[in-house]
């Protein structure tokens, strides 16, 4: 039978930390009067005589029990006889009908002494504090007057009374300290049990997840029988058989024959059906593709999806034939002739969108997009090559403009920073360069007379050069005008041969060829540097070479011409 051990000689109950007593202890106001302190001991803790023989605790003082084992807490070591390892309840007693008492169950759980103080220590601290204040008051009383001494005595009495009342309240609470201690022990036991249950739940959940990966499927007897008897799987869905059909590789002769047939279809479309822009007449057909080259602009490779009339053009590759002057590695890296793969993919998808815009089929042009097909006008013939040419030509002009602006930005970072400015249009269709920039002049001094002060008539800059993308080309020279006339005649001849269904009927094209270019316009300031120059001297024909774009060369030419005009004035 399990016995409850009692240790004689305890001076008073153990008290949890008290907030009511100033300067003594802090914490909650719960009390505990358990006669002994019990601590849990692991299985590897040495067994002492007090552990194996509970009767050993009867009749022994605190000092005798404390000398029998080592305690971790110095305070408990000096005042609390440890119950370190209590004898567990005998399970066989349940078979005989014995039910453990509450005290027996209480001894089987951990006891909580956190934040607790013995009542004797609290009383000692209160008495010591009252005695110390009284002694100090007795030493300083002779130096005070009669009124001051009475005031100090009253203050001491009131303070000491408050402390004694607090101790009295604590002593009243000590009567239920045993129940509070049990509640604290049960709470600690429940918290630790909850943590163990959660840990066990986590371990079980992890084990379930791991066991799924180690589960072995049942043998597929039907598939095994099909393979062993027929040598193949008989239950494959029909859609898989039709979709993933094993095609036999074609021979080299068949490849050459197919490409030759595609070349013939491309040549037929280019010579008799599709309208070709006048600037794209330089082309070659080989290896199943048509390569169009527009000097100074771009080179694009197209192919057909088939020889039928409903088949459409498809872009395969594109290159820009524009470059800056010299070997400018920085600009060539940012604006290469052969665009970066991701940019080329975007450009090709855009060109395919233009090529199949008016097709009668729902076709995927790349990048997961499908174009909504619609006929613009039934009386017009679709001209996909013209539409692609206009789009790619405008893109090439924008490419040139970006290269020129990049050169201007680099000049601003170097020696031209103090004499020029550059500003790009918000729509990125033009940008302007100003030269001979002047710093802002300081206002006239206050001491100078108004009669002698003259306003600053010198303009803030010497002139501007504007680069603009235009589509209505008006050639100024006779050679360019004659070339433009030749292009117009060729366009009319091609339209008469390809834009008619019969000798009597004639249709209009859905798109017309646009000839875009970069116009360079110089606007000098009349009285630049406060020296007016003749208007006839301030005229200069400027243009850009797409294969050798050089903003610095154009700017030097303009400033040199402007300076000479000022010197002649």
C-alpha positions as CSV (number, residue, x, y, z in Angstrom):
1,X,0.0,0.0,0.0
2,X,1.3,3.4,-1.0
3,X,1.9,5.7,2.0
4,X,1.9,9.5,2.2
5,X,5.2,10.8,3.6
6,X,5.1,13.7,6.0
7,X,8.1,15.6,7.1
8,X,8.1,17.3,10.5
9,X,9.8,20.5,11.2
10,X,8.4,22.7,8.4
11,X,8.1,26.2,9.8
12,X,5.3,27.3,7.5
13,X,3.6,26.8,4.1
14,X,5.2,27.8,0.8
15,X,3.8,31.0,-0.6
16,X,3.7,32.0,-4.3
17,X,5.2,35.4,-5.2
18,X,3.2,38.1,-3.5
19,X,2.6,41.5,-5.1
20,X,1.0,43.0,-2.0
21,X,4.2,43.3,0.0
22,X,6.3,46.1,-1.2
23,X,10.0,45.3,-1.9
24,X,9.6,41.7,-0.9
25,X,8.4,39.6,-3.8
26,X,6.4,39.9,-7.0
27,X,4.0,37.6,-8.9
28,X,0.5,36.2,-8.4
29,X,-1.3,36.1,-5.1
30,X,-1.8,32.3,-5.1
31,X,-0.7,30.4,-2.0
32,X,0.5,27.0,-1.3
33,X,0.9,25.2,2.0
34,X,2.0,21.8,0.8
35,X,4.1,20.2,3.6
36,X,6.9,19.1,1.3
37,X,8.5,20.0,-2.1
38,X,8.5,17.3,-4.7
39,X,10.7,17.3,-7.8
40,X,10.7,14.9,-10.8
41,X,13.7,12.7,-11.2
42,X,14.7,11.0,-14.5
43,X,15.3,7.3,-14.7
44,X,19.0,7.6,-14.5
45,X,18.9,9.5,-11.2
46,X,20.6,7.6,-8.4
47,X,18.3,5.8,-6.0
48,X,18.5,6.9,-2.4
49,X,17.2,5.3,0.7
50,X,14.4,7.8,0.9
51,X,13.2,6.7,-2.6
52,X,13.0,3.0,-1.9
53,X,11.7,3.2,1.7
54,X,9.0,5.9,2.2
55,X,9.0,5.1,5.9
56,X,12.6,6.5,6.0
57,X,11.1,10.0,5.9
58,X,9.1,9.5,9.1
59,X,10.8,10.9,12.1
60,X,13.7,12.5,10.2
61,X,14.3,16.2,10.1
62,X,14.9,18.4,7.0
63,X,18.7,18.3,7.5
64,X,18.7,14.5,7.6
65,X,16.8,14.1,4.4
66,X,18.7,16.9,2.6
67,X,22.0,15.2,3.4
68,X,20.9,12.0,1.7
69,X,20.7,13.5,-1.8
70,X,21.8,16.5,-3.9
71,X,19.2,19.1,-4.9
72,X,19.5,21.5,-7.7
73,X,17.8,24.5,-6.1
74,X,19.8,25.9,-3.2
75,X,16.7,27.3,-1.6
76,X,14.8,24.0,-1.8
77,X,17.9,22.2,-0.8
78,X,18.0,24.1,2.5
79,X,14.3,24.0,3.4
80,X,12.4,21.4,1.3
81,X,12.7,17.7,1.8
82,X,12.7,16.3,-1.8
83,X,10.3,13.6,-2.8
84,X,12.5,13.1,-5.8
85,X,11.4,9.8,-7.1
86,X,8.1,8.6,-5.6
87,X,7.0,5.1,-5.7
88,X,4.6,4.5,-8.6
89,X,1.1,3.1,-8.1
90,X,1.0,-0.6,-8.2
91,X,-1.1,-1.6,-11.2
92,X,-1.9,-4.9,-9.5
93,X,-3.9,-3.0,-6.9
94,X,-6.5,-2.2,-9.6
95,X,-7.2,-5.9,-10.0
96,X,-8.0,-6.2,-6.4
97,X,-10.5,-3.3,-6.6
98,X,-8.2,-0.7,-4.9
99,X,-8.7,2.8,-6.3
100,X,-5.9,5.3,-5.6
101,X,-6.7,8.3,-3.5
102,X,-6.3,11.9,-4.6
103,X,-3.1,12.3,-2.5
104,X,-1.6,9.2,-4.2
105,X,-2.4,10.6,-7.6
106,X,-1.1,14.0,-6.7
107,X,2.3,12.5,-5.8
108,X,2.6,10.9,-9.2
109,X,2.7,14.3,-11.1
110,X,5.3,17.0,-11.2
111,X,5.0,19.7,-8.4
112,X,5.4,23.3,-9.3
113,X,7.4,25.7,-7.1
114,X,8.1,28.5,-9.6
115,X,7.6,31.9,-8.0
116,X,6.9,30.6,-4.5
117,X,8.3,31.7,-1.2
118,X,7.9,30.3,2.4
119,X,5.6,32.3,4.6
120,X,8.4,32.3,7.3
121,X,10.7,34.2,4.9
122,X,8.0,36.8,4.1
123,X,7.4,37.3,7.8
124,X,11.1,37.6,8.4
125,X,11.5,40.2,5.7
126,X,8.5,42.3,6.9
127,X,9.9,42.3,10.5
128,X,13.4,43.1,9.3
129,X,12.1,46.0,7.2
130,X,10.0,47.4,10.1
131,X,12.9,47.1,12.5
132,X,15.4,48.8,10.1
133,X,13.0,51.7,9.5
134,X,12.4,52.1,13.3
135,X,16.2,52.1,14.0
136,X,16.8,54.6,11.3
137,X,14.0,56.8,12.6
138,X,15.4,56.6,16.2
139,X,18.8,57.9,14.9
140,X,17.5,60.9,13.0
141,X,14.7,61.9,15.4
142,X,16.8,64.1,17.7
143,X,17.7,66.4,14.7
144,X,14.0,67.1,13.9
145,X,11.6,69.5,15.5
146,X,8.6,68.4,17.5
147,X,6.2,68.7,14.6
148,X,8.5,66.9,12.2
149,X,9.1,64.0,14.7
150,X,5.3,63.5,15.1
151,X,4.9,63.5,11.3
152,X,7.6,60.9,10.9
153,X,6.2,58.7,13.6
154,X,2.7,58.8,12.1
155,X,4.1,57.9,8.6
156,X,6.1,55.0,10.1
157,X,3.0,53.7,11.9
158,X,0.8,53.9,8.8
159,X,3.4,52.2,6.6
160,X,4.1,49.4,9.1
161,X,0.3,48.8,9.6
162,X,-0.2,48.4,5.9
163,X,2.6,45.8,5.7
164,X,1.2,43.9,8.7
165,X,-2.3,43.9,7.1
166,X,-0.8,42.4,3.9
167,X,0.9,39.7,5.9
168,X,-2.3,39.0,7.7
169,X,-4.1,38.6,4.4
170,X,-1.4,36.3,3.2
171,X,-1.7,34.1,6.3
172,X,-5.5,33.9,5.6
173,X,-4.9,32.8,2.1
174,X,-2.4,30.2,3.3
175,X,-5.3,28.1,4.6
176,X,-6.2,27.2,1.0
177,X,-2.6,27.0,-0.3
178,X,-2.8,23.3,-0.5
179,X,-5.7,23.4,-3.0
180,X,-4.0,26.1,-5.0
181,X,-0.8,24.0,-5.2
182,X,-2.7,21.0,-6.4
183,X,-4.4,23.1,-9.1
184,X,-1.0,24.5,-10.2
185,X,0.4,20.9,-10.4
186,X,-2.6,19.7,-12.4
187,X,-2.3,22.7,-14.8
188,X,1.4,22.0,-15.3
189,X,0.7,18.3,-15.9
190,X,-2.0,19.2,-18.5
191,X,0.3,21.6,-20.3
192,X,3.1,19.1,-20.5
193,X,0.6,16.4,-21.6
194,X,-0.8,18.6,-24.3
195,X,2.7,19.2,-25.6
196,X,3.4,15.5,-25.7
197,X,0.1,14.8,-27.4
198,X,0.9,17.4,-30.1
199,X,4.3,16.0,-30.6
200,X,2.9,12.5,-30.9
201,X,0.2,13.8,-33.4
202,X,3.0,15.4,-35.5
203,X,5.1,12.2,-35.4
204,X,2.1,10.1,-36.4
205,X,1.1,12.5,-39.2
206,X,4.7,12.5,-40.6
207,X,4.7,8.7,-40.4
208,X,1.5,8.5,-42.4
209,X,3.0,10.7,-45.1
210,X,6.1,8.6,-45.2
211,X,4.2,5.3,-45.3
212,X,2.3,6.4,-48.4
213,X,5.6,6.5,-50.4
214,X,6.5,3.0,-49.2
215,X,3.2,1.5,-50.2
216,X,3.4,-1.1,-52.8
217,X,0.7,-1.3,-55.5
218,X,-1.1,-4.5,-56.2
219,X,0.1,-6.4,-59.2
220,X,-1.6,-5.5,-62.5
221,X,-2.5,-9.0,-63.6
222,X,-4.6,-8.0,-66.6
223,X,-1.8,-6.0,-68.1
224,X,0.7,-8.7,-67.4
225,X,-1.5,-11.3,-69.1
226,X,-1.9,-9.0,-72.2
227,X,1.8,-8.5,-72.6
228,X,2.7,-12.1,-71.9
229,X,0.1,-13.5,-74.4
230,X,0.0,-10.9,-77.2
231,X,3.2,-9.0,-76.6
232,X,1.6,-5.6,-76.4
233,X,-0.9,-3.5,-74.3
234,X,-4.4,-4.0,-75.6
235,X,-6.3,-1.4,-73.5
236,X,-4.6,1.8,-74.9
237,X,-7.2,4.5,-75.6
238,X,-7.9,5.2,-79.3
239,X,-7.2,8.9,-79.0
240,X,-3.6,8.2,-77.9
241,X,-3.1,5.9,-80.8
242,X,-4.3,8.5,-83.3
243,X,-2.5,11.4,-81.7
244,X,0.9,9.8,-81.1
245,X,1.2,7.9,-84.3
246,X,4.6,6.5,-85.2
247,X,5.5,8.2,-88.5
248,X,8.3,6.7,-90.6
249,X,11.1,9.2,-91.3
250,X,11.2,10.5,-94.9
251,X,14.1,10.0,-97.1
252,X,16.5,12.7,-98.5
253,X,14.9,12.5,-101.9
254,X,11.5,13.1,-100.4
255,X,12.8,16.1,-98.5
256,X,14.4,17.6,-101.6
257,X,11.2,17.0,-103.6
258,X,9.0,18.6,-100.9
259,X,11.2,21.7,-100.7
260,X,11.2,22.0,-104.5
261,X,7.4,21.8,-104.5
262,X,7.3,24.5,-101.8
263,X,9.7,26.7,-103.8
264,X,7.4,26.4,-106.9
265,X,4.4,27.4,-104.7
266,X,6.2,30.4,-103.3
267,X,7.3,31.6,-106.8
268,X,3.8,31.2,-108.1
269,X,2.4,33.2,-105.3
270,X,5.0,36.0,-105.6
271,X,4.8,36.3,-109.4
272,X,1.0,35.9,-110.1
273,X,-1.0,36.5,-106.9
274,X,0.5,38.4,-104.0
275,X,1.3,42.1,-104.3
276,X,4.9,42.7,-103.5
277,X,6.0,46.2,-102.1
278,X,8.3,48.0,-104.6
279,X,11.1,48.0,-102.0
280,X,10.9,44.2,-101.6
281,X,11.5,43.2,-105.2
282,X,15.0,42.0,-104.3
283,X,14.3,38.5,-103.1
284,X,15.5,34.9,-103.6
285,X,13.6,31.6,-103.1
286,X,15.5,28.6,-101.9
287,X,15.2,25.8,-99.4
288,X,11.4,26.3,-99.0
289,X,11.6,30.0,-98.0
290,X,11.6,33.4,-99.6
291,X,14.2,35.9,-98.3
292,X,13.4,39.6,-98.9
293,X,16.1,42.2,-98.5
294,X,15.4,45.9,-98.3
295,X,18.7,47.7,-98.5
296,X,19.4,49.8,-95.4
297,X,16.3,48.6,-93.6
298,X,15.7,44.9,-92.9
299,X,15.9,41.4,-94.2
300,X,13.1,38.9,-93.6
301,X,12.6,35.2,-94.4
302,X,9.0,33.9,-95.1
303,X,7.5,30.6,-96.1
304,X,4.1,29.2,-97.0
305,X,2.1,26.7,-95.0
306,X,1.2,24.9,-98.2
307,X,0.5,25.2,-101.9
308,X,-3.2,25.8,-101.6
309,X,-4.9,29.1,-102.1
310,X,-6.1,29.3,-98.5
311,X,-2.6,28.8,-97.1
312,X,-0.9,31.8,-95.6
313,X,2.6,33.3,-95.2
314,X,4.6,32.7,-92.1
315,X,7.6,34.7,-90.8
316,X,10.7,32.6,-89.9
317,X,13.5,35.1,-89.4
318,X,14.3,38.8,-89.4
319,X,17.4,41.0,-89.3
320,X,17.9,44.8,-89.2
321,X,20.3,46.2,-91.8
322,X,21.0,49.4,-89.7
323,X,24.2,50.1,-87.7
324,X,26.0,53.0,-86.1
325,X,29.1,54.5,-87.6
326,X,32.3,52.7,-86.5
327,X,32.7,49.9,-84.0
328,X,30.6,51.3,-81.1
329,X,30.5,48.2,-78.9
330,X,28.0,49.8,-76.4
331,X,25.4,50.6,-79.0
332,X,26.0,47.4,-80.9
333,X,25.4,45.5,-77.7
334,X,22.1,47.3,-77.0
335,X,20.9,47.5,-80.7
336,X,22.4,44.6,-82.6
337,X,21.6,43.8,-86.2
338,X,20.4,40.4,-85.2
339,X,18.0,41.0,-82.2
340,X,18.2,39.1,-79.0
341,X,16.3,35.8,-79.1
342,X,13.5,37.1,-76.8
343,X,13.1,40.3,-78.9
344,X,13.2,38.4,-82.2
345,X,10.5,36.1,-81.0
346,X,8.3,39.1,-80.2
347,X,8.9,40.7,-83.6
348,X,8.2,37.5,-85.5
349,X,4.9,36.9,-83.6
350,X,3.9,40.5,-84.5
351,X,4.7,40.0,-88.1
352,X,2.7,36.7,-88.2
353,X,-0.2,38.6,-86.7
354,X,0.0,41.1,-89.6
355,X,0.3,38.3,-92.2
356,X,-2.8,36.4,-91.2
357,X,-4.9,39.3,-90.0
358,X,-7.4,38.9,-92.9
359,X,-7.2,35.1,-93.3
360,X,-10.4,33.1,-93.2
361,X,-9.0,30.5,-90.8
362,X,-8.5,30.6,-87.0
363,X,-4.8,30.3,-86.7
364,X,-2.3,30.4,-83.9
365,X,0.4,33.0,-84.7
366,X,2.6,32.1,-81.7
367,X,2.8,33.2,-78.1
368,X,-0.5,31.5,-77.4
369,X,-2.5,34.2,-79.3
370,X,-5.2,33.5,-81.9
371,X,-6.2,36.3,-84.3
372,X,-9.8,37.1,-85.0
373,X,-10.2,37.0,-88.7
374,X,-12.3,39.6,-90.5
375,X,-12.6,40.8,-94.1
376,X,-12.1,44.6,-94.3
377,X,-14.0,44.9,-97.6
378,X,-15.1,42.2,-100.0
379,X,-14.2,44.3,-102.9
380,X,-10.6,44.5,-101.8
381,X,-7.8,42.0,-102.2
382,X,-5.8,41.1,-99.2
383,X,-2.1,42.1,-99.4
384,X,-0.3,40.5,-96.4
385,X,3.2,41.3,-97.7
386,X,2.4,45.0,-98.0
387,X,1.0,45.0,-94.5
388,X,4.0,43.2,-93.1
389,X,6.3,45.6,-95.0
390,X,4.7,48.7,-93.5
391,X,4.9,47.3,-90.0
392,X,8.5,46.2,-90.3
393,X,9.6,49.4,-92.0
394,X,8.1,51.5,-89.2
395,X,9.8,49.3,-86.6
396,X,13.2,49.7,-88.5
397,X,12.7,53.5,-88.5
398,X,12.1,53.4,-84.7
399,X,15.2,51.3,-84.4
400,X,17.3,53.9,-86.2
401,X,15.8,56.7,-84.1
402,X,16.7,54.9,-80.9
403,X,20.3,54.4,-82.0
404,X,20.6,58.2,-82.7
405,X,19.1,59.0,-79.3
406,X,21.5,56.6,-77.7
407,X,24.4,58.4,-79.3
408,X,23.0,61.7,-78.1
409,X,22.8,60.4,-74.5
410,X,26.4,59.2,-74.7
411,X,27.6,62.6,-76.0
412,X,25.8,64.2,-73.1
413,X,27.8,62.1,-70.7
414,X,31.1,63.1,-72.4
415,X,32.4,66.4,-73.8
416,X,29.1,67.8,-75.2
417,X,27.4,68.0,-71.8
418,X,27.9,71.8,-71.5
419,X,27.0,72.8,-75.1
420,X,24.0,70.6,-76.1
421,X,20.7,69.1,-74.9
422,X,18.5,66.3,-76.3
423,X,14.8,65.6,-75.8
424,X,12.8,62.6,-77.0
425,X,9.1,62.9,-78.1
426,X,6.7,61.1,-75.7
427,X,5.5,58.9,-78.6
428,X,9.2,58.2,-79.6
429,X,8.6,59.3,-83.2
430,X,11.1,62.2,-83.1
431,X,13.7,63.8,-80.9
432,X,15.4,67.2,-80.9
433,X,19.0,68.2,-80.3
434,X,19.9,71.8,-79.3
435,X,23.5,73.1,-79.7
436,X,25.5,76.0,-78.4
437,X,23.7,76.0,-75.1
438,X,24.3,79.0,-72.9
439,X,24.3,79.1,-69.1
440,X,21.7,81.2,-67.4
441,X,23.0,84.8,-66.8
442,X,22.9,86.3,-63.3
443,X,20.7,89.4,-62.8
444,X,22.3,92.8,-63.0
445,X,23.7,94.2,-59.7
446,X,21.5,96.5,-57.7
447,X,24.2,99.2,-57.6
448,X,24.2,99.6,-61.5
449,X,22.0,102.4,-62.8
450,X,19.0,101.5,-64.9
451,X,20.2,103.6,-67.8
452,X,23.4,101.5,-68.2
453,X,21.7,98.1,-67.8
454,X,20.6,96.4,-71.0
455,X,18.5,93.2,-71.4
456,X,20.4,90.1,-72.5
457,X,19.5,89.6,-76.2
458,X,21.6,86.5,-76.8
459,X,19.4,83.4,-77.3
460,X,19.8,80.5,-74.9
461,X,21.0,78.2,-77.8
462,X,22.3,78.4,-81.3
463,X,19.9,76.2,-83.1
464,X,18.1,72.8,-83.1
465,X,18.3,69.6,-85.2
466,X,15.1,67.5,-85.3
467,X,14.9,63.9,-86.4
468,X,11.4,62.8,-87.3
469,X,9.9,59.6,-88.8
470,X,7.7,60.6,-91.8
471,X,5.7,58.5,-94.3
472,X,4.9,61.2,-96.8
473,X,8.2,61.4,-98.5
474,X,8.8,64.5,-100.6
475,X,12.2,64.0,-102.3
476,X,14.1,67.3,-102.8
477,X,16.8,66.1,-105.2
478,X,16.2,65.1,-108.8
479,X,17.7,61.6,-108.4
480,X,15.4,60.7,-105.5
481,X,12.4,62.2,-107.3
482,X,13.1,60.1,-110.4
483,X,13.5,57.0,-108.2
484,X,10.2,57.8,-106.5
485,X,8.5,58.1,-110.0
486,X,9.9,54.7,-111.0
487,X,8.6,53.1,-107.8
488,X,5.1,54.6,-108.5
489,X,5.1,53.2,-112.0
490,X,6.2,49.7,-110.9
491,X,3.5,49.7,-108.2
492,X,0.8,50.6,-110.8
493,X,2.0,47.9,-113.2
494,X,2.0,45.2,-110.5
495,X,-1.5,46.3,-109.3
496,X,-2.9,46.0,-112.8
497,X,-1.6,42.4,-113.3
498,X,-2.4,41.0,-109.8
499,X,-5.5,42.9,-108.5
500,X,-8.1,41.7,-110.9
501,X,-10.2,38.5,-111.0
502,X,-11.0,38.9,-114.7
503,X,-10.1,41.2,-117.6
504,X,-13.2,43.2,-116.9
505,X,-13.1,43.5,-113.0
506,X,-10.5,45.2,-111.0
507,X,-10.2,45.3,-107.2
508,X,-8.4,47.6,-104.8
509,X,-5.7,46.4,-102.4
510,X,-6.5,46.2,-98.7
511,X,-3.2,48.0,-97.9
512,X,-0.9,50.3,-99.8
513,X,2.8,50.5,-99.6
514,X,4.1,53.3,-97.3
515,X,7.6,54.6,-97.8
516,X,8.9,55.9,-94.5
517,X,12.1,57.8,-93.8
518,X,13.8,59.9,-91.1
519,X,13.6,63.6,-91.9
520,X,16.4,65.8,-90.5
521,X,15.4,69.4,-90.1
522,X,17.8,72.1,-89.1
523,X,16.4,75.3,-87.5
524,X,19.2,77.8,-86.7
525,X,18.6,80.8,-84.5
526,X,18.9,84.1,-86.5
527,X,21.0,86.0,-84.0
528,X,22.9,83.2,-82.5
529,X,25.8,84.5,-80.4
530,X,24.2,88.0,-80.8
531,X,25.4,88.1,-84.4
532,X,22.7,87.9,-87.1
533,X,23.7,85.8,-90.1
534,X,22.1,86.0,-93.6
535,X,19.2,83.6,-94.1
536,X,20.6,82.3,-97.4
537,X,23.7,81.2,-95.5
538,X,21.7,79.2,-93.0
539,X,20.5,76.5,-95.4
540,X,21.8,72.9,-95.4
541,X,20.5,69.6,-96.9
542,X,20.8,66.9,-94.2
543,X,20.0,63.2,-94.2
544,X,20.9,60.0,-92.4
545,X,22.6,56.9,-93.6
546,X,21.0,53.9,-92.0
547,X,24.1,51.8,-92.4
548,X,26.4,54.4,-90.8
549,X,24.3,56.4,-88.3
550,X,26.4,59.2,-86.9
551,X,24.8,61.9,-84.8
552,X,28.1,63.5,-83.8
553,X,29.1,63.9,-87.5
554,X,25.8,65.6,-88.3
555,X,26.1,67.9,-85.4
556,X,29.7,68.9,-86.3
557,X,28.7,69.5,-89.9
558,X,25.8,71.8,-88.7
559,X,27.8,73.8,-86.2
560,X,30.7,74.2,-88.7
561,X,28.3,75.5,-91.3
562,X,26.6,77.8,-88.8
563,X,30.0,79.2,-87.6
564,X,31.1,79.9,-91.1
565,X,27.8,81.8,-91.8
566,X,28.3,83.9,-88.7
567,X,31.9,84.7,-89.6
568,X,30.8,85.8,-93.1
569,X,28.2,88.2,-91.6
